[in-house]
Amino acid sequence: MGLKKLVERLQGYGESAGGAGKALPGLSDVEKVLKKLRRKEAELAAELDEEDREDKRLKIARKLEVARLHVVKAEALLSELTAAEARPPAK
């Protein structure tokens, strides 16, 4: 799955609770996307190290920056879901 599709998947979960977004995902869903984002981040970092052309290096660096941003967002969503799961249900 490409970085763009992973980001779209996460953004759907991050929408406001006003009904515009999808229902909150399960922990396994977020963990799966986070694993893919981390793998993509590692691939881009390796590609950046190997590339010699400056124009390509800049393009890869921008992609890497976006991937890192979305890893942080996915980690935040994961911690939010973990905290919500640990709370007792409201009566």
C-alpha positions as a Markdown table, in Angstrom:
| # | Residue | x | y | z |
|---|---|---|---|---|
| 1 | Met | 0.0 | 0.0 | 0.0 |
| 2 | Gly | 1.4 | 3.4 | -0.9 |
| 3 | Leu | 2.1 | 6.2 | 1.5 |
| 4 | Lys | -0.8 | 8.2 | 0.1 |
| 5 | Lys | -3.4 | 5.4 | 0.7 |
| 6 | Leu | -2.1 | 4.9 | 4.3 |
| 7 | Val | -2.4 | 8.6 | 5.0 |
| 8 | Glu | -5.9 | 8.7 | 3.6 |
| 9 | Arg | -6.9 | 5.7 | 5.8 |
| 10 | Leu | -5.6 | 7.4 | 8.9 |
| 11 | Gln | -7.1 | 10.8 | 8.0 |
| 12 | Gly | -10.5 | 9.2 | 7.8 |
| 13 | Tyr | -10.2 | 8.2 | 11.4 |
| 14 | Gly | -9.0 | 11.5 | 12.5 |
| 15 | Glu | -12.0 | 13.5 | 11.3 |
| 16 | Ser | -14.1 | 15.2 | 13.8 |
| 17 | Ala | -16.7 | 13.2 | 15.7 |
| 18 | Gly | -19.5 | 15.2 | 14.0 |
| 19 | Gly | -20.3 | 12.2 | 11.8 |
| 20 | Ala | -17.9 | 13.2 | 9.0 |
| 21 | Gly | -15.3 | 10.7 | 9.8 |
| 22 | Lys | -15.3 | 6.9 | 10.0 |
| 23 | Ala | -15.9 | 5.2 | 13.3 |
| 24 | Leu | -12.8 | 4.8 | 15.4 |
| 25 | Pro | -10.6 | 1.9 | 14.3 |
| 26 | Gly | -9.6 | -1.0 | 16.5 |
| 27 | Leu | -6.1 | -1.1 | 17.9 |
| 28 | Ser | -5.1 | -3.8 | 15.5 |
| 29 | Asp | -6.1 | -1.6 | 12.5 |
| 30 | Val | -4.0 | 1.3 | 13.7 |
| 31 | Glu | -1.1 | -1.0 | 14.6 |
| 32 | Lys | -1.2 | -2.5 | 11.1 |
| 33 | Val | -1.1 | 0.9 | 9.4 |
| 34 | Leu | 1.6 | 2.1 | 11.8 |
| 35 | Lys | 3.7 | -0.9 | 10.9 |
| 36 | Lys | 3.4 | -0.1 | 7.2 |
| 37 | Leu | 4.2 | 3.5 | 7.8 |
| 38 | Arg | 7.3 | 2.6 | 9.7 |
| 39 | Arg | 8.4 | 0.2 | 7.0 |
| 40 | Lys | 7.9 | 2.9 | 4.3 |
| 41 | Glu | 9.8 | 5.4 | 6.5 |
| 42 | Ala | 12.7 | 2.9 | 6.6 |
| 43 | Glu | 12.6 | 2.3 | 2.9 |
| 44 | Leu | 12.7 | 6.0 | 2.1 |
| 45 | Ala | 15.6 | 6.6 | 4.5 |
| 46 | Ala | 17.6 | 3.8 | 2.8 |
| 47 | Glu | 16.7 | 5.2 | -0.6 |
| 48 | Leu | 17.8 | 8.7 | 0.5 |
| 49 | Asp | 21.2 | 7.3 | 1.6 |
| 50 | Glu | 21.7 | 5.6 | -1.8 |
| 51 | Glu | 20.6 | 8.4 | -4.1 |
| 52 | Asp | 23.3 | 10.7 | -5.6 |
| 53 | Arg | 21.2 | 13.2 | -7.6 |
| 54 | Glu | 20.3 | 16.2 | -5.6 |
| 55 | Asp | 16.9 | 16.7 | -7.2 |
| 56 | Lys | 15.8 | 13.2 | -6.3 |
| 57 | Arg | 17.3 | 13.5 | -2.8 |
| 58 | Leu | 15.0 | 16.5 | -2.2 |
| 59 | Lys | 12.0 | 14.7 | -3.4 |
| 60 | Ile | 12.7 | 11.6 | -1.3 |
| 61 | Ala | 13.5 | 13.9 | 1.7 |
| 62 | Arg | 10.0 | 15.5 | 1.4 |
| 63 | Lys | 8.4 | 12.1 | 1.2 |
| 64 | Leu | 10.3 | 11.0 | 4.3 |
| 65 | Glu | 9.2 | 14.1 | 6.2 |
| 66 | Val | 5.6 | 13.3 | 5.4 |
| 67 | Ala | 6.0 | 9.7 | 6.4 |
| 68 | Arg | 7.5 | 10.7 | 9.7 |
| 69 | Leu | 4.7 | 13.2 | 10.4 |
| 70 | His | 2.1 | 10.5 | 9.8 |
| 71 | Val | 4.0 | 8.0 | 12.0 |
| 72 | Val | 3.7 | 10.6 | 14.8 |
| 73 | Lys | -0.1 | 11.0 | 14.1 |
| 74 | Ala | -0.6 | 7.2 | 14.0 |
| 75 | Glu | 1.2 | 6.8 | 17.3 |
| 76 | Ala | -0.9 | 9.6 | 18.9 |
| 77 | Leu | -4.1 | 7.8 | 17.6 |
| 78 | Leu | -2.8 | 4.5 | 19.0 |
| 79 | Ser | -2.2 | 6.0 | 22.4 |
| 80 | Glu | -5.6 | 7.7 | 22.4 |
| 81 | Leu | -7.3 | 4.4 | 21.6 |
| 82 | Thr | -5.2 | 2.5 | 24.2 |
| 83 | Ala | -6.2 | 5.1 | 26.8 |
| 84 | Ala | -9.9 | 4.9 | 25.8 |
| 85 | Glu | -9.8 | 1.1 | 26.0 |
| 86 | Ala | -8.3 | 1.2 | 29.5 |
| 87 | Arg | -11.1 | 3.5 | 30.8 |
| 88 | Pro | -14.2 | 1.9 | 32.3 |
| 89 | Pro | -17.3 | 2.4 | 30.2 |
| 90 | Ala | -19.6 | 5.3 | 31.3 |
| 91 | Lys | -22.9 | 4.4 | 32.9 |
